[in-house]
């Protein structure tokens, strides 16, 4: 059977639109190891998007699955055929897709092999359509009118570099990067954003003439902003605003962190906390080598000189911890490796450590802490790390 037909049958299967004859064909094909795992991959993806939607949209899910199928290279592991038969039984009894996959994943929770949980980089258009970004693939970004506005090659998404738009209102896309992954984005003005694990950025497909170049960030990003004095670049990170004209800086603004940090490498930026960014109000100004910290609980901004490479090394895949609490180190490891870590040693939470690691398996890092600081750990069901 041709691969494209197999893919169509998989989509029809998980959306409960497959006929009896087609189900027979699909069951035969799913005996092949690669097809078994492709099916499992798509159902996991569809469940994740289903949870994001307020109400399930079959057409959006179909398109998302087809996008994923298009990019899949098929280098996947085998699933046991009995799992596929269980899926078939559920669909035959007409259960909804959301319940069907949720039930399957819940049953798998105690037997899943140790590995980062399955997750995908996604691009969400303003109209709600969601496109999966495969890190080793290529794709085009299409607007609501069918025009190509950008392209993706490997781990970089590039928007067409053009003049400032004369449109009245910007059209936004949102790029979501899950735990365990990094991604690079080039905006239409030439500005670059390197997104760290567990981050998202909402940005205009084209910037608007006479208006600020405004983006919305959750998580962490290193930005290289193209200079345009007529159109200041604004980063909104919840209740912290950052105003720049052309510069390089790192922003760490994860929702769960008490403090948001901005570290300036080149140029200058102004930080604002609920204050007016009108002309004449410079805010808290950073010069190269300074870190500005916004305390979410106090609502104030403080500054201090730092070694900037400590805060930007993640872009090169290097983890650097300097005078960092063990609790914060564990948070960074969870994001970087897409694992869950539970610290049962309360005495360690506020202890501070210094360490640097090239991009290496997490077990090597844990072994380092065990050998150097006698910090013991264990792995539960191969998917959760417990610090004892």
KEZAMI-619372 format. One record per residue (C-alpha): residue number from 1; residue in one letter; x, y, z. Coordinates in Angstrom, 2 decimals. Each point is the difference from the previous one (the first is absolute). Layout:
REC num residu      px      py      pz
REC NUM      A       X       Y       Z
...
This chain:
REC num residu      px      py      pz
REC   1      X    0.00    0.00    0.00
REC   2      X    1.33    3.49   -0.82
REC   3      X    1.14    2.02    3.05
REC   4      X   -2.37    2.88   -0.78
REC   5      X   -2.98   -2.33    0.16
REC   6      X    1.20   -1.39    3.32
REC   7      X    0.17    3.55    1.34
REC   8      X   -3.52    0.77   -1.20
REC   9      X   -1.30   -3.14    1.68
REC  10      X    1.69    0.95    3.26
REC  11      X   -1.64    3.42   -0.06
REC  12      X   -3.41   -1.52   -0.75
REC  13      X    0.55   -2.53    2.78
REC  14      X    0.77    2.44    2.80
REC  15      X   -2.84    2.31   -1.09
REC  16      X   -2.50   -2.90    0.04
REC  17      X   -0.83    0.33   -3.70
REC  18      X    1.47   -3.29   -1.23
REC  19      X   -2.13   -2.66   -1.68
REC  20      X    0.08   -3.70    0.83
REC  21      X    1.92   -0.89   -3.17
REC  22      X    2.51    2.81    0.62
REC  23      X    0.43   -1.14    3.59
REC  24      X    0.93   -3.46   -1.26
REC  25      X    2.62    1.53   -2.30
REC  26      X    1.38    2.16    2.78
REC  27      X    0.26   -2.89    2.45
REC  28      X    2.10   -1.90   -2.52
REC  29      X    2.31    2.98   -0.54
REC  30      X    0.36    0.69    3.72
REC  31      X    1.64   -3.38    0.47
REC  32      X    3.07    1.67   -1.47
REC  33      X    2.08    1.51    2.86
REC  34      X    0.49    3.44   -1.56
REC  35      X   -3.71    0.47   -0.66
REC  36      X   -0.89   -1.10    3.54
REC  37      X    2.14    2.75    1.49
REC  38      X   -1.15    2.66   -2.49
REC  39      X   -3.56   -0.61    1.13
REC  40      X    0.98    0.30    3.66
REC  41      X    1.91    3.21   -0.73
REC  42      X   -2.98    1.64   -1.68
REC  43      X   -2.48   -0.92    2.70
REC  44      X    2.26    1.54    2.64
REC  45      X    0.30    3.17   -2.05
REC  46      X   -3.73    0.22   -0.60
REC  47      X   -0.70   -0.45    3.71
REC  48      X    2.33    2.90    0.85
REC  49      X   -1.72    2.34   -2.44
REC  50      X   -3.41   -1.25    1.10
REC  51      X    0.80    1.02    3.57
REC  52      X    1.06    3.47   -1.21
REC  53      X   -3.26    0.60   -1.85
REC  54      X   -3.05    1.20    1.92
REC  55      X   -2.10   -2.21   -2.25
REC  56      X    1.27   -2.74   -2.26
REC  57      X    0.32    0.99   -3.66
REC  58      X    0.26   -3.01   -2.30
REC  59      X    1.17    1.97   -3.04
REC  60      X    2.81    1.71    1.91
REC  61      X    1.10   -3.33    1.43
REC  62      X   -0.07   -1.64   -3.42
REC  63      X    2.15    2.76   -1.45
REC  64      X    2.41   -0.19    2.91
REC  65      X    0.36   -3.74   -0.41
REC  66      X    0.53    0.32   -3.72
REC  67      X    2.72    2.60    0.59
REC  68      X    1.71   -2.35    2.45
REC  69      X   -0.30   -2.93   -2.41
REC  70      X    1.58    2.08   -2.76
REC  71      X    3.07    0.70    2.10
REC  72      X    0.40   -3.36    1.68
REC  73      X    3.10   -1.89   -1.10
REC  74      X   -1.19   -3.28    1.47
REC  75      X    3.06   -0.74    2.17
REC  76      X   -2.14   -1.13    2.92
REC  77      X   -0.06   -2.93    2.41
REC  78      X   -2.43   -2.89   -0.04
REC  79      X   -3.22   -0.12    2.01
REC  80      X   -1.67   -3.28    0.82
REC  81      X   -2.90   -0.84   -2.26
REC  82      X   -2.30   -0.71    2.91
REC  83      X   -0.06    3.75    0.76
REC  84      X   -1.32    0.65   -3.50
REC  85      X   -2.76   -2.53    0.51
REC  86      X   -0.98    1.75    3.21
REC  87      X   -0.30    3.27   -1.95
REC  88      X   -2.23   -1.72   -2.54
REC  89      X   -2.32   -1.32    2.68
REC  90      X   -0.40    3.46    1.47
REC  91      X   -0.89    1.55   -3.34
REC  92      X   -2.46   -2.76   -0.80
REC  93      X   -1.87    0.92    3.17
REC  94      X   -0.15    3.62   -1.25
REC  95      X    1.84    1.70    2.82
REC  96      X    1.24    3.53   -0.72
REC  97      X    3.58    0.60   -1.09
REC  98      X    0.85    2.11    3.04
REC  99      X   -1.15   -2.68    2.44
REC 100      X    1.47   -2.76   -2.12
REC 101      X    3.54    1.34    0.01
REC 102      X   -0.16    1.28    3.57
REC 103      X   -1.00   -3.44    1.17
REC 104      X    2.80   -1.60   -1.99
REC 105      X    2.67    2.34    1.35
REC 106      X   -1.25   -0.43    3.56
REC 107      X    0.27   -3.77   -0.31
REC 108      X    3.53    0.33   -1.38
REC 109      X    1.21    2.29    2.78
REC 110      X    1.45   -2.75    2.17
REC 111      X    1.69   -1.96   -2.80
REC 112      X    1.40    2.67   -2.31
REC 113      X    3.70   -0.38   -0.75
REC 114      X    2.37    2.67    1.34
REC 115      X    0.49    2.80   -2.49
REC 116      X   -1.06    3.62   -0.27
REC 117      X   -3.77    0.12   -0.38
REC 118      X   -1.17    0.32   -3.56
REC 119      X   -0.45    3.66   -0.91
REC 120      X    0.02    2.15   -3.09
REC 121      X    0.97    3.50   -1.03
REC 122      X   -3.13    1.66   -1.36
REC 123      X   -0.87    3.17   -1.88
REC 124      X   -3.43    1.45    0.72
REC 125      X   -1.50    2.48   -2.45
REC 126      X   -2.32    2.79    1.05
REC 127      X   -2.94   -1.87   -1.56
REC 128      X    0.66   -2.95    2.36
REC 129      X    1.53   -2.39   -2.53
REC 130      X    2.94   -1.91    1.47
REC 131      X    3.00   -1.27   -1.95
REC 132      X    2.53   -2.48    1.33
REC 133      X    3.66    0.94   -0.47
REC 134      X    2.31   -2.96   -0.49
REC 135      X    3.53    0.98    1.07
REC 136      X    1.69   -1.91   -2.81
REC 137      X   -2.59    0.83   -2.65
REC 138      X   -1.03    2.78   -2.35
REC 139      X   -3.32    1.76   -0.35
REC 140      X   -1.69    3.23   -1.07
REC 141      X   -1.97    2.44    2.15
REC 142      X   -3.25    0.91   -1.74
REC 143      X   -2.27    2.88    0.99
REC 144      X   -3.80   -0.14    0.03
REC 145      X   -0.11    1.10   -3.66
REC 146      X    2.33   -2.74   -1.18
REC 147      X    3.10    2.18   -0.36
REC 148      X    3.43   -1.32    0.99
REC 149      X    1.31    2.33    2.73
REC 150      X    2.84   -2.10    1.34
REC 151      X    1.91   -3.25   -0.20
REC 152      X    1.54   -2.50    2.38
REC 153      X    3.22   -1.92   -0.51
REC 154      X    1.22   -2.16    2.85
REC 155      X   -0.07    1.82    3.33
REC 156      X   -0.61    3.46   -1.44
REC 157      X   -3.20    1.76   -1.09
REC 158      X    0.54    3.00   -2.30
REC 159      X   -2.62    2.59   -0.94
REC 160      X    0.23    1.89   -3.28
REC 161      X    2.27    2.98    0.51
REC 162      X   -1.83    3.02   -1.37
REC 163      X   -0.96    3.58    0.65
REC 164      X   -2.26    1.12    2.82
REC 165      X   -3.62   -0.81   -0.86
REC 166      X   -2.56    2.77   -0.55
REC 167      X   -2.79   -2.17    1.41
REC 168      X   -2.01    1.45    2.87
REC 169      X    0.33   -2.94    2.40
REC 170      X    2.68   -2.71    0.34
REC 171      X   -0.73   -3.68   -0.58
REC 172      X    1.61   -2.16    2.69
REC 173      X    1.54   -3.45   -0.02
REC 174      X    1.04   -1.81    3.18
REC 175      X    2.92   -2.42    0.16
REC 176      X   -0.06   -2.55    2.85
REC 177      X    3.21   -1.82    0.96
REC 178      X   -0.57   -2.82    2.54
REC 179      X    2.31   -1.28    2.72
REC 180      X    3.08   -1.77   -1.32
REC 181      X    0.31    2.08   -3.20
REC 182      X    1.45    3.25   -1.34
REC 183      X   -0.96    1.90   -3.14
REC 184      X    1.06    3.07   -2.00
REC 185      X   -2.35    2.60   -1.49
REC 186      X    0.82    2.76   -2.49
REC 187      X   -2.64    2.72   -0.10
REC 188      X   -0.99    1.98   -3.09
REC 189      X    2.16    2.98    1.10
REC 190      X    3.11   -2.20    0.23
REC 191      X   -0.04   -0.29    3.80
REC 192      X    0.99   -3.40    1.42
REC 193      X   -1.48   -1.81    2.98
REC 194      X    1.57   -3.15    1.44
REC 195      X   -2.67   -1.75    2.08
REC 196      X    0.91   -2.16    2.96
REC 197      X   -1.91   -3.08    1.16
REC 198      X   -3.53    0.59    1.27
REC 199      X   -0.37    3.39   -1.70
REC 200      X   -2.41    1.69   -2.37
REC 201      X    0.05    3.25   -1.93
REC 202      X   -2.90    1.83   -1.65
REC 203      X    1.08    2.32   -2.82
REC 204      X   -1.34    1.81   -3.07
REC 205      X    0.43   -1.66   -3.38
REC 206      X    0.76    3.54   -1.22
REC 207      X    0.70    3.08    2.10
REC 208      X   -2.21    3.03   -0.52
REC 209      X    1.21    3.37   -1.24
REC 210      X   -0.14    2.65    2.73
REC 211      X   -0.47   -2.52    2.83
REC 212      X    2.37   -1.65    2.45
REC 213      X    1.33   -3.45   -0.87
REC 214      X   -1.66   -1.85    2.89
REC 215      X    0.44   -3.68    0.90
REC 216      X   -1.28   -1.98    2.99
REC 217      X    2.34   -2.44    1.75
REC 218      X   -0.58   -2.79    2.51
REC 219      X    3.09   -1.92    1.09
REC 220      X    3.52    0.82   -1.13
REC 221      X    1.48    1.46   -3.17
REC 222      X    3.23    1.56   -1.21
REC 223      X   -0.83    2.81   -2.42
REC 224      X    2.07    1.80   -2.63
REC 225      X   -2.18    2.96   -0.98
REC 226      X    0.38    1.72   -3.37
REC 227      X    0.44    3.74    0.42
REC 228      X   -2.91    2.23   -1.04
REC 229      X   -0.18    3.26    1.94
REC 230      X   -3.39    0.85   -1.48
REC 231      X   -1.53   -3.24    1.27
REC 232      X    1.20   -0.93    3.51
REC 233      X    0.03   -3.70    0.80
REC 234      X   -2.09   -0.89    3.07
REC 235      X    0.09   -3.32    1.86
REC 236      X   -2.96   -0.56    2.30
REC 237      X    0.65   -2.68    2.64
REC 238      X   -3.19    0.06    2.08
REC 239      X    0.37    3.03    2.30
REC 240      X    3.50    0.92   -1.21
REC 241      X    0.57    2.00   -3.20
REC 242      X    3.36    0.37   -1.75
REC 243      X    0.61    2.79   -2.54
REC 244      X    2.93   -0.21   -2.44
REC 245      X    1.12    1.46   -3.32
REC 246      X    2.78   -2.39   -1.02
REC 247      X    1.78   -2.27    2.43
REC 248      X    0.82   -3.49    1.28
REC 249      X   -1.48   -1.18    3.28
REC 250      X   -1.39   -2.99    1.87
REC 251      X   -3.43   -0.09    1.64
REC 252      X   -0.98   -2.69    2.51
REC 253      X   -3.69    0.34    0.88
REC 254      X   -1.45   -3.40    0.86
REC 255      X   -3.42    0.29    1.73
REC 256      X    1.06   -2.20    2.92
REC 257      X    3.10    2.08    0.81
REC 258      X   -0.28    2.74    2.62
REC 259      X    2.57    2.19   -1.77
REC 260      X    0.22    0.99   -3.67
REC 261      X    3.55    0.70   -1.20
REC 262      X    1.20    2.11   -2.92
REC 263      X    3.74   -0.20   -0.78
REC 264      X    1.41    2.48   -2.52
REC 265      X    2.86   -1.02   -2.29
REC 266      X    0.05    2.91   -2.47
REC 267      X   -1.81    3.32   -0.42
REC 268      X   -2.43    1.33    2.59
REC 269      X   -3.51   -0.80    1.19
REC 270      X   -2.58    1.55    2.28
REC 271      X   -1.96   -2.11    2.48
REC 272      X   -3.51    1.00    1.06
REC 273      X   -2.23   -1.46    2.68
REC 274      X   -3.52    1.28   -0.44
REC 275      X    1.36    3.44   -0.92
REC 276      X   -0.53    2.19   -3.02
REC 277      X    2.39   -0.57   -2.94
REC 278      X   -0.76    3.40   -1.53
REC 279      X    2.80    2.20   -1.35
REC 280      X    2.09    1.39    2.85
REC 281      X   -0.50   -2.96    2.32
REC 282      X    3.13   -2.12   -0.29
REC 283      X   -1.04   -2.53    2.62
REC 284      X    2.83   -1.98    1.62
REC 285      X    2.82    0.20   -2.55
REC 286      X    2.43   -2.89   -0.45
REC 287      X    3.45    0.34   -1.54
REC 288      X    2.09   -2.99   -1.21
REC 289      X    1.00   -2.34    2.81
REC 290      X   -2.95    0.86    2.22
REC 291      X   -2.83   -2.26    1.11
REC 292      X   -3.38    1.50    0.79
REC 293      X   -2.24   -2.08    2.27
REC 294      X   -3.73    0.52    0.48
REC 295      X   -1.44   -1.48    3.19
REC 296      X   -3.56   -1.20   -0.63
REC 297      X   -0.90    0.18    3.68
REC 298      X    1.43    3.46    0.72
REC 299      X   -0.54    1.56   -3.42
REC 300      X    3.43    1.69   -0.02
REC 301      X    3.01   -0.12   -2.33
REC 302      X    3.59   -0.34    1.21
REC 303      X    3.25   -0.10   -1.98
REC 304      X    3.44   -1.54    0.47
REC 305      X    3.11   -0.70   -2.12
REC 306      X    0.34   -3.61   -1.20
REC 307      X    2.05   -2.20   -2.30
REC 308      X   -2.43   -0.12   -2.93
REC 309      X    1.24   -3.34   -1.38
REC 310      X   -1.39   -1.77    3.08
REC 311      X   -3.50    1.03   -1.08
REC 312      X    0.38   -0.52   -3.76
REC 313      X    1.99   -3.27   -0.13
REC 314      X   -3.21   -2.02   -0.46
REC 315      X   -0.14    1.25   -3.60
REC 316      X    3.12   -2.11   -0.70
REC 317      X   -1.45   -2.97    1.94
REC 318      X    2.06    0.62    3.15
REC 319      X   -1.57    0.05    3.47
REC 320      X    1.74    2.34    2.46
REC 321      X   -1.01    0.26    3.65
REC 322      X    1.68    2.71    2.09
REC 323      X   -0.95    0.48    3.64
REC 324      X   -3.38   -1.49   -0.91
REC 325      X   -2.36   -1.70    2.44
REC 326      X   -0.52   -3.71   -0.44
REC 327      X   -3.73    0.62   -0.47
REC 328      X    0.67    2.28   -2.99
REC 329      X    2.54   -2.45   -1.43
REC 330      X   -2.64   -2.74    0.05
REC 331      X   -2.48    2.28   -1.80
REC 332      X    2.52    0.65   -2.77
REC 333      X    0.76   -3.70   -0.32
REC 334      X   -3.71   -0.80   -0.28
REC 335      X   -0.41    2.50   -2.83
REC 336      X    3.19   -0.94   -1.80
REC 337      X   -0.56   -3.77    0.10
REC 338      X   -3.81   -0.14    0.12
REC 339      X   -0.07   -2.12    3.15
REC 340      X   -1.72    0.21    3.38
REC 341      X    2.27    0.38    3.05
REC 342      X   -1.33   -0.24    3.56
REC 343      X    2.28    1.25    2.77
REC 344      X   -0.68   -1.84    3.26
REC 345      X    3.04    1.48    1.72
REC 346      X   -1.28    3.31    1.39
REC 347      X    3.44    0.96    1.32
REC 348      X    1.28    0.22   -3.57
REC 349      X   -2.67    2.35   -1.35
REC 350      X    1.77    3.24    0.97
REC 351      X    3.57   -1.31   -0.24
REC 352      X    2.02    1.70   -2.75
REC 353      X    2.34   -1.62   -2.49
REC 354      X    2.38    0.81   -2.85
REC 355      X    0.22   -2.31   -3.01
REC 356      X    0.28    0.00   -3.80
REC 357      X   -1.06   -2.72   -2.43
REC 358      X    0.23   -0.44   -3.74
REC 359      X   -3.16   -1.47   -1.49
REC 360      X    0.19   -3.49    1.51
REC 361      X   -2.48   -2.63    1.22
REC 362      X   -1.72    0.95    3.24
REC 363      X    1.23   -3.13    1.76
REC 364      X    3.57    1.30   -0.40
REC 365      X   -0.98    3.26    1.71
REC 366      X   -1.71   -1.84    2.84
REC 367      X    3.05   -2.23    0.42
REC 368      X    2.13    3.14    0.29
REC 369      X   -2.12    1.37    2.86
REC 370      X    0.04   -3.42    1.65
REC 371      X    3.78   -0.29   -0.23
REC 372      X    0.89    3.59    0.92
REC 373      X   -2.67    0.79    2.58
REC 374      X   -1.27   -3.43    1.07
REC 375      X   -3.50    0.79   -1.33
REC 376      X   -1.77   -3.28   -0.61
REC 377      X   -2.79   -0.56   -2.50
REC 378      X   -2.16   -2.75   -1.43
REC 379      X   -2.15   -0.51   -3.07
REC 380      X   -3.63   -1.04    0.55
REC 381      X   -1.66   -1.97   -2.82
REC 382      X    2.71    1.38   -2.25
REC 383      X   -1.88    3.31   -0.51
REC 384      X    0.41    1.91    3.27
REC 385      X    3.18    0.92    1.87
REC 386      X   -0.07    0.11    3.78
REC 387      X    2.71    1.88    1.92
REC 388      X    0.37   -1.65    3.41
